[in-house]
Amino acid sequence: MTRPKVFFVVENPFSERDWKRFGIEILRHRFDLTVLDVTELVHPRWWKRQKSVGINDLPTHAVHSMSDLCSFLNSSSPDAIIMNLGVHRVRHQFYKYAQRQSAITAEFQFGAIPGDELNFSLRSKFKLVLSKPTVAVRGMRARINRLRYGRDHPTLFFRGGKAAVSRSPLSKTRVVDAHSLDYETFHEINMVGVSRQSRFDTPYVVYIDQNLGYHPDYQQSGTKSPITPNCFYPAINEFFAEVTRQTGFDVVVAPHPRSTCTQNERLFWNAKISSDPTVELIADCEFVLAHYSTAISFAVLYSKPIVQITTTELLDSWENKFIAAYSNALGKSPLNIDDSVGYPSTRSLDLSVYPDFYAQYLLSFLSSSPNDHRRLWEIVADEIEAGIKS
């Protein structure tokens, strides 16, 4: 029996990490699947730095021009197109094709976080225009694209939490409740039943690193770092030492994926660095220290106390809005470590877990269908298969 032909369209070079998080093994088992890479059309500079390559014998086709895209669509005739794209003319081309050929279109939002709904003030936008004109130009271009191409609506929209927001109008769309990518990771670890052993013999605390001051996105987006490394890292190391003195727990850093071992050893001298997966570190820890990372999801799923920390610089930065959004979602008040260092941390660390906030956080950002025990990409495949057959 011929399997339905499905395109998974991306605008970033496909990686080994993408293979797992986008459920490629599940999708290729059900469909004749091709990853269609349109990075060169949407982000030509990214394409020059890192071209897409074939992974694990997965058919991957890189599109080099709009005419190439049109010919490939017409010659391949996909039954369904799953799009992980922003709003622009390339995406619009897929919708035009799907409308002509009655192909199913699918979009998803599996990574909603507190703060997604935030709008910056006119004053903040004006300051951005003056300080970073290239960023302002990109933002203006994105707004124009939304006005020109934002009316396309998918056949299916999968949401990993009730707070998920679509890039498209959904008046003619079937909205499908599913799970977030973090929930899928958690679900996979706990359903498989594989036993694991912590690398640490004594109780510990996890700090979720966000590579503050060194994240490559700052340079790529033209955004100023919210902290000064020479101020931030001495303060946080002093805070780690205070936490250990007051609780008896070592602090273990869950490194940011885009940081390096050498960098982490240089920056965190009062903590241990672990190469274990963040989800596993959090599963076995006593509590979590974090700013506003998406990995906070794992602390919520494992019902771990969360101590949200900040600094005076972060409070004065553009990132404070996101810290406040996480605080509201978790029912917590951020602890300014610049004010708390040198004081008994046990008086300041709020180790409470608020079940009502955690339950709402789960439904809003982690799974809009927690009672559905199917894997995330099984839900996607089931819905697409049913749509093709109908």
N, C-alpha and C positions, 0 to 999 in steps of 0.2 A: 504493500500500500504506500502510495506517495505521501510523504509528509508535507504539511503546509510550509511554504517558503516565507521566512521572516527575516527582516532586516533589523539590526540593533544599531541605531545611528548615534555616533558620538562626535564631539568637536574637540576632544583632547586625545593625544596619542594613547592607544590602548596599552595597558600594562598588566603584569601578573596579578597585581592587587585588584585590578578591575575584573579580572577573570572570576575571582571568588565573589566579590561583593555584588556583582551584577548577575550572579547565578547562571553563568554561562554553561556549566555542566548540566544543569537542569534543563535549560532552554534548548540546548543542542540535542538533548536526548528526545525531546518532543517535536522539534522542528528542524527543517533544513535551514540552518542559521548562518547568516553572514554579518560580521561586524563591518559597518560602513563608516569609514573615518573621513569626515569633512573638515578636519582641522585646517588644511591648507586654504580652504575657501574662507573660513571664519576667522582664524588666528594664524595668518601666514608666518608671523615671527616665531610662534611656538613650534610650528611645523619645521622650520629651519633648524631649531635647536634639538628637537627630538622627533624624528620621523617614526611613524607607526610601523611595527614589524609583526609578522605572524607569530602567534603564540600557541603552543600545544596543538599544532595542526588545525587551529581554528581558521576558517576562511576569513580573511580580512582584505577589504578593498579600500584603498585610499583614493579619494576623488581629487582630481587636480584642477578641474574647471567646471563651470556650470554646464557646458555642453557634454562633458564627460559624465556628469551626474544624470542628466536627462537620458543620454543613450544607455547608461547602465540600468536605470529604472525601467526603461522600455524593453530592454532585452531580457531583464531578469523577471519582471512581473511578480513582485512579492505579494503575498496574501495579507500580510500585516507588517506595519512599520512601528517599531518602538523607538521613541525619540528622547534622547537625553541632550536637549539643545536649548539654547537661549532663543529669544524672539528676534528673527532676522529673515532676510530674503531666502536664505538657503532652506530654513525650516519651512517657509511658505511654499517653496517648490515641492516639498514632500506632500503637503496638504493638497496642492493643485493636482498632483499625480494621483493621490489616493481618491480624490473626488471623481476623477475621470474613470478610474479603474475599479471603484467600489472596494478599495482595500481598507482594512481596519487600521486606524491610527491609535497609538497609545502613548500617554505621557505619565510621569509619576513624580511624586515628591515624597522621598523616604528619609529626608533629613531636616525636617522642620525643627527649629530651636526657639527658645524664648528670645524675643527681640526682633524676629523676622518682620513683625508688623510695625516696627519703629520708623518714624519719619523724622529726618533732621530738620531743624528750624531754618528759616530763610537766612538768618544770620550765619549759621554754620555753613550753609551752602555758599554764601557770599565769600566767607573766609576761605573756603576750599577753592573757589574760582581764582582768588588772588594768589593763594599759596601754591596750588597745584593745578595750573590751567590744563595740563594734559589729562588729568583725572576728570576735570569738569567737562572736557570735550567728549571723553568716552561716555560719561553719564548722559550728556545731551544726545549723543548718537543713539544710545540705548533707548532713550525716551522716544525719539523719532521712530525708531524701529517698532516700538510697541504700538505707536499710533498707526503706522502703515501696515504692520503684519500681525497685530495682536488679536484679530477677529477670528482666526482659525480655531476651530474647536475639535478636540480629539473624540474618537469613538469611546475610548475608555480612559479614565483618570484614576490611577491608583494612589491612595494616600496612606502614609505610614503613621498617621496621627490626625486627630480632628483639627489641629492647628495648621495642617498642610495647606498651602496656597498654590493654586494652579497658575501657570503663565497664560492660560487661555480661558475664554468664557466657557462655562459648563452647562449652559441652558439645554444643549442637545446631547449632553455627555452622560454616560453611565459612570457614576462615582463608585469605586470599589474600595471598601475598607480593607486595609492590609497592615503590614508591620514596617517599622523603620529598619534601616540597615543595622543599627546597634541592637535592636531587639532580635533581629535575625541571628546575630552573632551570639547573643546571650542564649537564645532558644536552642541553637545548634549545640553549644557546649553542654547545656543541661539536659538535652534530650538524648544525646549520644551515649551518655553514661560512662565516658572514659574517665577513669580515676587519674588524678594529677596530684603531685606533691609540691608543696611550696618550697622554694629555694631557701626560705628563711625559717630558722628553728625557733625564733622568738617573735612575739607580737610586734607588728609594725604598722606605720601610717603611710598612706600613699599620697604623694604630691603629683598632680597631673600637670606636667610641663606643657607650656604652649609656645616655647621657643621665643619668648618675649625679647624684643630687641634685635633678634637675628633671623626672624622668619623671612624666607625669600619672597613672600607675598608683598612685603613692604616695598621692596625694590620694583617688583613687577607692576604693582598697582600705583606706584608713586605716592604711597601713603607714609606718613611719618610714624616712626615707632612710638608707642604710647609711653615707653619708659626709657630711662637712661641706664644702660647696663651697669655702669660704675656705681650707681646709687641702688639699683634694684637688687642685684645679686648679693652684695654684702648684707643688706637688710634681710633678705629671705633666708640666708644661711644662719644669721643670728637668730631668726625666728625658729628655724628648724632645731637649733641647739636648745632653745627655750622649751620647745614642745617635748623634746627628749628628756630634758631635766625634770619637767613637771609630770610627765605621764609614764616615763620609763620605756617608751616605744621609740624605736629607730624610725627615721623618716626614709622612705624608699621613693626615689624619683621614677615615675613612669615617663620615659623620654618621649618628646614629640617625634613623630615619624620622620620629620625632615631635619632633625638635628643630627649631630655626629657624636660618636663615643668620646673623641678627644675634646670636643667642645663641652660636653656634659661634665666630664671629669674636671675640667677647668672651672666651670661655673658653680658646681654644687660640691663644696668641700665638707659640708656638715651633713651629708646624706649619702645613702647608698644608691648606686645606679643599677637598674635591673633591665635585662633584655627580654624578660618574660612579657607576654601579651598583657596589655593594660587591663583587659577584662578579667584575666586570671589573678593579677595582682590585687585588684579591687575585691574580688570574691573572697580572698583570705585575709584582708586587712581589718584593722580595728575601726578606722574612720578615714575619711578622704579630705585632703586639702586641695582646693581648686579655686580658680578665678571664674571662668565662665565657659569652660571647655565642653564640647559635645560628649566627651567621655564621662561627664557627670551622669549620663544616662545609666551607666553600669552601676554607679553607686545607688541610684534610685531603684534599679531592678533588684539589687541585692539587699535593699533596705539598710544601707550603711549610713551612719551619720556623716553629714557634709559640713565642713567648716569652710565657708567662702571667704577668701582673703583678698585684700586689695592693698594699695599703697596710696600715698598722697598724690603721686604722679598719675596713677591710674584713675583716681577720683577726678583729677583735673583734665583727663584726656577724653578723646572721642569714644573710647571703649567703655567709659563709665555707664553709658546707657545700656549696654549689653550686660554689664555686671548687675545693674539694677533690675533688668528684666529677669535674669536668673534668680535674683533674690526674691522677687515677687512670686515667681513660680514655685520656689522651694519653701517659702515662708521663713526665710532666714534674713539676718542682717549681716552685711559684710564686715569683717574684722580688719581694720587698718593696722597692718603690722608695724608701720612706722610709729604708731602711738602705743602699741602693745609690747614692743620689745623691751625687756628689762623688768616687766611686770609679771606676776604669777599668771601663766597662761591658763591654768585651770579655772581662773575667775572669768576669763574671756572666751574660752572655747565653748561654743554651744554645740553639745554632742547629742542634742535631741533629734529624734526622727518624728516627723509630723505625717502620719499615715494618710490623712485626707489630701494634703498637698502632693504627696508622692503618687497617690492614686490618680489625681487629676493630671499630674505631669505625665504619667504613663499613657493615659488616654489622649492627651493633647499632642504629645511629641513622639511617643514610642510605638504605640499600636492602637489603632482605632477599632481593632477586632481581636483583643487578647484571648478570647475564647476559641478562636480559630487556630487549631494546632497544625495546620498545614505550614510548610515552609513558605517564606515570602514569595519566591519565584515559582513555586507550585501554584499559588493563588494567581499570579500573573499568567502563567501558562494555561491554567484551566479556563480563565476568562477569555483569553485570546482564542483558544481552541473552540470554545462554545460560540464565540462571535463569528468565527470563520464558517462554522457548520450551519449557523442560523440563516 
